[in-house]
């Protein structure tokens, strides 16, 4: 397939820089209004409660915690939110995305010293490896989590990580058929269970549930069904008490094994159906897949090969949908066993089948000549198509190579332009440092910032896949940070509100917009905030009713409208007006508890298409 050519049809640009609280206008609600600081503990408890029962509610709670963490710069909240998001993806069967989020959470926890959450994150990582049957890496993750839990003297986490180590050891033993490892796993479970049973605290009681289930699993593998049933019943009581529904599915699974060993097939299947319903209600596809696997085995043992094959089909569909790399189970044996049950019925119709085959043979001999003729024609067509396909494939290869080379050259071009602009900026900086006249130094500094504005665009372009479109949100954010840095303003010294709903713009549109933003923001920092205790800058860039709108507001003393209307005003004002005209836009300044700059650029101006607008933007000189 040929790589599609990207046609860029930039529509126009509407930027709104909003920089002050409007006098008698009610401010828009923020996350701060929705999540007071004292409510974060409630969110933590909700997320923990939803971790094993309600994936949709867990996702909502996790995202609320993440917003809270970013708003208040609460590192622990960010790490916990990422942990819960990773668990959400794990529960829904998206293991690759879950691992990606878990590793990010681990990196942040280590960077910010949020050590209390590290064992839980390692537990998620270990379980994800376990789902792929990579028990060696799972055991390594459990060891790392245990080290941190011991260092933090977190008894609950120590109990948790010890159980994971025992469970992963059992998994290695089961895969390698090493009975010694399985026996060691049982001893590890029993040893640490004593610590979990040392107190009646609810957290310790909840920790016992998984221990009981894991011990029951080992006993079922060792055919010690009475011991297995003893621990299963203890697990069911606590799982129901604390609403640990996913743990209940494991209890019912091992209980089905006990019934199956005793020949109680109906009870065995009833347990598996209860476990399956819980997994489906919780939307846990991976757990559902595992239960279908056990159900297939139970049905096969009962001699119900047709239902066993159906259960395997559902298991296989779930496994393939989640792209889980497991050993493929043999479906041939189930099919043969199912076919044996129908053998008697097939024998009774063999006579009729033979009669039909005789008629088919006569018809086949008559049509054989026609078939040979059609085959020859099709073979000739096949040769022609194959030759054409080979030529097309070669053409496609050349096109792909040329496209890749062109993309590489464009990225290299943007990279070099960015470097050259940076050199010019540095030269201007050196020249400014040598000047003694303050006015001259300010002029040089302003020119340096304008060059930096253009440099940021080229830096944005060579670092992304599409070398012609500018990511506006990233560009505007980088641009404002650059202006703040040039004036020595830290983020905690200013209230900066940025709203950018336009995703990407062509460089020929984004460049003049960036220069306009730079000029106005620079003017605000120079003149608006000298006597302001807490500067406020609000910027909006959105598309609304066929127009691109830009608005910038600040809470300074306002802008002299005479200077704005004066034809021979300052260079910055003239530059803004020229750039606005280049974009065929309309700009104005409004006084409203500060200065407000507004710019509107129609998507279609005077009947001209967006592509014509871009062409004019390329041809119009700014100066």
DOTI-533063 format. One record per residue (C-alpha): y, z, x; chain. Coordinates in steps of 0.02 Angstrom, whole numbers. Each point is the difference from the previous one (the first is absolute). Example, Ala and Ser with C-alpha at 12.3 -4.5 7.8 and 13.67 -1.06 7.14 Angstrom:
! residues 2
     py     pz     px chain
   -225    390    615     A
    172    -33     69     A
//
This chain:
! residues 623
     py     pz     px chain
      0      0      0     A
    172    -47     68     A
    118    143     33     A
    136     -7   -135     A
    177    -35     57     A
    120    139    -45     A
    152    -60    -95     A
    141    122      8     A
    114     -1   -151     A
    122    143     32     A
     87     39   -161     A
    156     94     46     A
     48    171     50     A
     78    146    -92     A
     33    153    108     A
     73    160    -70     A
     55    135    122     A
     26    157   -103     A
     86    137    101     A
     59    146   -107     A
    -44    107   -149     A
     93    -78   -145     A
    127    122    -71     A
    -53     26   -180     A
   -158   -106      7     A
   -164     95     -9     A
    -98    -21    164     A
   -170    -83     -6     A
   -149    120      5     A
    -87     17    167     A
   -169     63     56     A
     89    164     38     A
     37     18   -186     A
   -184    -30    -42     A
    -87    105    133     A
     89    164     38     A
    -53     81    163     A
    -84    146    -86     A
   -118   -118    -97     A
    -92    -68    152     A
   -129    140     -5     A
    -44    -50   -179     A
    -24   -179     57     A
   -116     58    140     A
   -107     96   -124     A
     -8   -148   -119     A
    -52   -120    138     A
   -135    120     60     A
    -65     19   -176     A
     -4   -188    -28     A
    -85    -35    168     A
   -175      7    -71     A
     28    -42   -182     A
    144   -117    -42     A
     43   -142    123     A
    145    -70   -105     A
     84    170    -14     A
    -32     31    185     A
     87   -163     44     A
    152     47   -105     A
     11    175     74     A
    -21    -67    178     A
    143   -123    -21     A
    112    136    -73     A
    -38    110    151     A
     39   -147    116     A
    169    -29    -84     A
     38    186     15     A
    -47     -1    185     A
    111   -148     40     A
    145     69   -102     A
      0    172     82     A
    -71    -60    167     A
   -148    117    -31     A
   -131    -50    128     A
   -138    103    -78     A
     29    -82   -170     A
     -8   -174     78     A
   -163     39     90     A
    -79     78   -156     A
     55   -148   -106     A
    -81   -121    123     A
   -157    106      0     A
    -11     -7   -190     A
     37   -187     -2     A
   -142    -28    124     A
   -114    103   -111     A
     53   -106   -151     A
    -49   -161     88     A
   -164     79     58     A
    -41     54   -178     A
     36   -176    -66     A
   -113    -81    133     A
    139    -80    104     A
    -65     73    163     A
     97   -111    121     A
    168     45    -78     A
    -52    183    -11     A
    -39      2    186     A
    167    -81     41     A
     98    130    -99     A
   -106    145     67     A
     32    -52    180     A
    187    -11    -35     A
     -6    175    -76     A
    -93     64    154     A
    128    -76    117     A
    145     77    -97     A
    -86    170    -12     A
    -26      5    188     A
    176    -62     35     A
     83    126   -115     A
   -119    144     34     A
    -66     11   -179     A
   -164     69     67     A
    -57     80   -164     A
    -35   -172    -75     A
    -89    -76    151     A
   -176     65    -44     A
     10    -74   -176     A
     59   -168     71     A
   -145     -1    125     A
   -115     40   -146     A
     59   -156    -92     A
    -23   -106    157     A
   -174     70     28     A
    -51    -33   -180     A
     64   -179     11     A
   -110    -28    153     A
   -143     81    -95     A
     22   -122   -145     A
    -32   -141    127     A
   -150     99     68     A
     89     17    168     A
    -54    181     19     A
     38      8    187     A
    186    -30    -26     A
     -4    110   -156     A
    -69    143    106     A
    135    -27    131     A
    135     13   -135     A
    -79    162    -65     A
     -1     73    177     A
    185    -37     21     A
     39     78   -169     A
   -102    155     46     A
    100     23    161     A
    165      3    -93     A
    -70    112   -140     A
    -60    128    130     A
    167     -8     91     A
     94     30   -163     A
   -125    138    -50     A
    -19    -86   -169     A
   -165     69    -66     A
    -11   -117   -150     A
     26   -153    111     A
   -129     67    124     A
   -127     15   -142     A
     44   -175    -60     A
    -14    -83    171     A
   -164     94     37     A
    -73    -71   -161     A
     54   -176     47     A
    -79     18    172     A
   -162     58    -80     A
      6   -142   -127     A
     34   -134    132     A
   -140     71    108     A
   -117    -18   -149     A
     60   -180    -22     A
    -41    -43    181     A
   -172     79    -22     A
    -32    -98   -160     A
     52   -166     80     A
   -105     29    157     A
   -141     88    -95     A
     21    147    118     A
    -71    151    -92     A
     64    118    135     A
    180    -50    -40     A
    -30     21   -186     A
    -71    174     31     A
    149     42    111     A
    118    -59   -139     A
    -84    120   -122     A
     18    146    121     A
    184    -43     27     A
     31     -1   -188     A
    -89    166    -27     A
     92     81    146     A
    175    -47    -58     A
    -42     32   -183     A
    -10    184     44     A
    185     -3     47     A
     44    -93   -161     A
    -94    133   -100     A
     81    145     92     A
    136     21   -132     A
     26    -36   -185     A
    167    -86     29     A
     19   -157   -110     A
     33   -108    154     A
   -160     61     81     A
    -97    -25   -161     A
     60   -180    -12     A
    -51    -28    182     A
   -178     52    -44     A
    -26   -140   -126     A
    -19   -138    129     A
   -109    113    108     A
   -119     28   -146     A
     -8   -187    -35     A
    -30    -47    183     A
   -136    132     21     A
    -82    -62   -161     A
      4   -178     69     A
    -91     52    159     A
   -131     95   -100     A
    -32   -152   -110     A
    -29   -106    155     A
   -122    133     62     A
    -88      1   -172     A
     41    186    -24     A
     54    -25   -179     A
      1    183    -56     A
    123     45    139     A
    103   -154    -41     A
      9     47   -184     A
     57    176     45     A
    152    -63     95     A
     36   -139   -126     A
     18    126   -141     A
    119    106    105     A
    104   -157     36     A
      7    -51   -184     A
     62    172    -55     A
    145     -1    125     A
     40   -185    -23     A
     23     28   -187     A
     98    160     30     A
    127    -86    112     A
     -7   -172    -85     A
    -66    -83    159     A
    -63   -154    -92     A
    -42   -108    150     A
   -105    141     73     A
    -88      9   -167     A
    -58   -181     21     A
    -89     49    161     A
    -80    150    -84     A
    -68   -110   -140     A
    -60   -129    127     A
   -104    127     98     A
    -61     78   -162     A
    -63   -172    -53     A
   -100     -4    162     A
    -81    167    -47     A
    -47    -64   -174     A
    -60   -164     73     A
   -119     90    120     A
    -75     93   -149     A
    -26   -158   -101     A
    137     45   -124     A
     72   -176     -4     A
    108     21   -156     A
     84    157     68     A
     27    -87    167     A
     86   -149    -81     A
    102    115   -114     A
     71     89    153     A
     44   -165     83     A
     84    -63   -158     A
    106    160     -9     A
     50    -25    182     A
     38   -184    -31     A
    113     37   -149     A
    100    127    101     A
     22   -124    143     A
     56   -135   -122     A
    122    117    -88     A
     73     49    169     A
     11   -184     53     A
   -100     32    158     A
    -84   -169     33     A
    -82     53    164     A
    -83    151    -82     A
    -50   -109   -147     A
    -82   -122    121     A
   -101    140     81     A
    -60     64   -169     A
    -59   -174    -50     A
   -100     -3    163     A
    -88    164    -46     A
    -24    -62   -178     A
    -83   -158     63     A
   -122    104    103     A
    -40    117   -147     A
    -30   -146   -119     A
   -111    -85    126     A
   -103    158     22     A
    -19      7   -189     A
    -66   -179     -1     A
    150    -66    -97     A
     32   -146    116     A
    113    -97   -119     A
    124    144    -17     A
    -18     35    186     A
     51   -178     38     A
    149     19   -118     A
     54    160     88     A
    -16    -86    169     A
    107   -144    -63     A
    140    121    -48     A
    -18     91    165     A
     10   -164     96     A
    152    -61    -99     A
     94    162     37     A
    -50     -6    183     A
     59   -180     19     A
    162     31    -95     A
     44    140    122     A
    -64   -100    152     A
   -102    146     63     A
    -99    -42    157     A
   -171     70    -39     A
   -176    -60     29     A
    -48   -118   -140     A
   -138     71   -108     A
   -147   -112    -37     A
      9    -67   -175     A
   -158   -105     21     A
   -117    148    -26     A
     85     48   -164     A
     -8   -179    -59     A
   -186    -15     42     A
    -41    163    -88     A
     98    -57   -151     A
    -92   -167      2     A
   -170     87      1     A
     35     74   -171     A
     29   -173    -70     A
   -153    -79     83     A
   -114     16   -153     A
    130    -83   -110     A
     21   -142    123     A
   -187    -36      8     A
     -5    -28   -188     A
    127   -140     10     A
    -66    -86    158     A
    -93   -128   -104     A
    157    -54    -89     A
     94     -6    164     A
   -131   -115     77     A
     17   -122   -147     A
    188     -2     22     A
    -18    -28    187     A
   -116   -149    -30     A
    132    -82   -108     A
    132     41    128     A
   -104    -80    138     A
    -14   -164    -96     A
    187      1    -32     A
     33     40    182     A
   -102   -151     60     A
     99   -113   -115     A
    167     69     59     A
    -46      8    184     A
     61   -176     34     A
    167     35    -80     A
     13    161     98     A
    -30    -88    165     A
    134   -129    -41     A
    126    134    -48     A
    -44     98    157     A
     41   -148    111     A
    169    -23    -84     A
     37    186     14     A
    -50      2    183     A
    123   -141     38     A
    137     92    -95     A
    -44    159     95     A
     22    -86    168     A
    169    -67    -53     A
     59    169    -65     A
    -60     89    157     A
     94   -123    111     A
    158     22   -104     A
    -19    189      5     A
    -16     -4    189     A
    161   -101     14     A
     88    116   -122     A
    -60    154     95     A
     68    -73    162     A
    167    -37    -83     A
      7    176    -70     A
    -38     73    171     A
    144    -96     77     A
    117     55   -140     A
    -52    181     22     A
     27    -11    188     A
    172    -78    -22     A
     47    130   -131     A
    -54    144    112     A
     95    -73    147     A
    156    -24   -107     A
     -9    178    -64     A
    -22     65    177     A
    150   -102     60     A
    108     63   -143     A
    -46    180     39     A
     36    -30    184     A
    168    -78    -48     A
     50    150   -104     A
    -57    116    139     A
    106    -90    129     A
    151    -10   -115     A
    -16    187    -30     A
    -10     33    188     A
    150   -111     35     A
    102     87   -135     A
    -50    166     74     A
     61    -58    171     A
    167    -51    -75     A
     11    169    -89     A
    -34     91    164     A
    131   -104     90     A
    128     42   -134     A
    -48    184     16     A
     28     -6    188     A
    165    -89    -24     A
     56    129   -131     A
    -37    143    120     A
    115    -78    130     A
    147    -20   -120     A
    134    134     -5     A
     87    -61   -157     A
    -76     83   -156     A
     41   -146   -116     A
    -85   -124    116     A
   -150    112     17     A
    -17     14   -190     A
     10   -189    -19     A
   -137    -24    130     A
   -106    134    -85     A
     21    -87   -169     A
    -54   -166     75     A
   -149     86     80     A
    -54     71   -169     A
     14   -172    -81     A
   -114    -72    134     A
   -120    145    -27     A
     -3    -46   -186     A
    -60   -175     43     A
   -122     65    130     A
    -87    112   -128     A
    -39   -152   -109     A
    -85    -92    144     A
    -94    157     47     A
    -62     11   -180     A
    -55   -182     -1     A
   -101     -6    161     A
    -95    157    -48     A
    -67    -65   -167     A
   -115   -140    -57     A
    130   -108    -89     A
    130    -52    128     A
    129    -66   -125     A
     16    140   -127     A
     87    166     34     A
    -72    161    -72     A
    162     63    -79     A
    -48    182    -25     A
    -52     20    182     A
    151   -100     59     A
    128     99   -101     A
    -79    165     54     A
      1    -50    185     A
    178    -63    -15     A
     67    163    -75     A
    -93    101    132     A
     80   -108    135     A
    175     29    -71     A
    -31    187    -15     A
    -63      5    179     A
    154    -92     63     A
    111    134    -81     A
   -112    143     59     A
    -46     52   -179     A
   -169     85    -29     A
   -101    -21   -162     A
     24    182    -48     A
    189    -19     11     A
     17   -127   -141     A
    -71    -34   -174     A
    -63   -179      9     A
    -72    -81   -157     A
    -74   -175     21     A
    -71   -106   -141     A
    -67   -172     49     A
   -101    -89   -135     A
      6   -172     81     A
   -154    -19    110     A
     42   -147    114     A
    143   -123     32     A
     21   -152    110     A
     85     37    166     A
    147   -113    -44     A
     38    110   -151     A
    -49    167     77     A
    112    -23    155     A
    169     -9    -89     A
    -53    140   -118     A
    -44    109    150     A
    171    -35     79     A
     87     46   -163     A
    -97    163    -12     A
     38     39    183     A
    187    -29    -23     A
     17    108   -155     A
   -110    143     61     A
     89     -1    168     A
    167      9    -94     A
    -65    151    -98     A
    -49     93    158     A
    167    -42     82     A
    118     45   -140     A
    -87     80   -151     A
    -88    152     73     A
    130     75    115     A
     47    138   -123     A
   -161      4   -101     A
   -112    153     22     A
   -162    -87    -55     A
      5   -191      6     A
    -94    -94   -136     A
    -47   -184     13     A
    -91    -92   -140     A
    -62   -178     22     A
    -85   -109   -130     A
    -70   -176     23     A
    -82    -66   -158     A
    -27   -156   -104     A
     70     14   -177     A
     22   -133   -134     A
    -12   -147    118     A
    114     76    132     A
    -23     90    164     A
    110    155     -3     A
     59    107    145     A
     96    162    -24     A
     58    129    130     A
     82    164    -47     A
     66    146    102     A
     85    165    -40     A
    150    -28    112     A
    184     -8    -50     A
    -15   -181    -59     A
     53   -170     65     A
    178    -68      0     A
     -8   -146   -123     A
    158    -76     77     A
    -95    -23    163     A
   -142    -80    -95     A
    111   -123    -93     A
    108    -40    153     A
    -43   -177     63     A
     26     45    182     A
    -87    169     -9     A
   -113     76    133     A
   -133   -104     86     A
   -138     99    -88     A
     71    -36   -174     A
     23   -184     41     A
   -177     -9     68     A
    -72     76   -159     A
     96   -123   -110     A
    -52   -150    106     A
   -183     52     -3     A
      8     28   -189     A
     75   -172    -23     A
   -136    -73    111     A
   -129     72   -121     A
    101    -67   -150     A
     14    180    -56     A
    137    107    -79     A
     52    163     82     A
    122    137    -48     A
     50    180     40     A
      8    135   -135     A
     80    172     13     A
   -109    132    -84     A
     -4    171     87     A
    -15    -94    161     A
    -15   -182     54     A
   -123   -117    -86     A
    -36   -175     68     A
    -88   -122   -117     A
    -70   -173     34     A
    -85   -120   -121     A
    -90   -158     55     A
    -68   -112   -139     A
   -176    -63     23     A
     66   -170    -52     A
    183    -29     38     A
     96   -147    -77     A
   -160    -90    -43     A
    -62     10    179     A
   -180     51     32     A
    -47    144    112     A
    -53   -121    137     A
    171    -83     -6     A
     78    172     14     A
   -102     31    158     A
     53   -171     69     A
    183     42    -27     A
    -27    171     81     A
    -65    -87    156     A
    145   -123      7     A
    145    119    -39     A
     86     78    150     A
     29    187    -15     A
    154      1    109     A
//
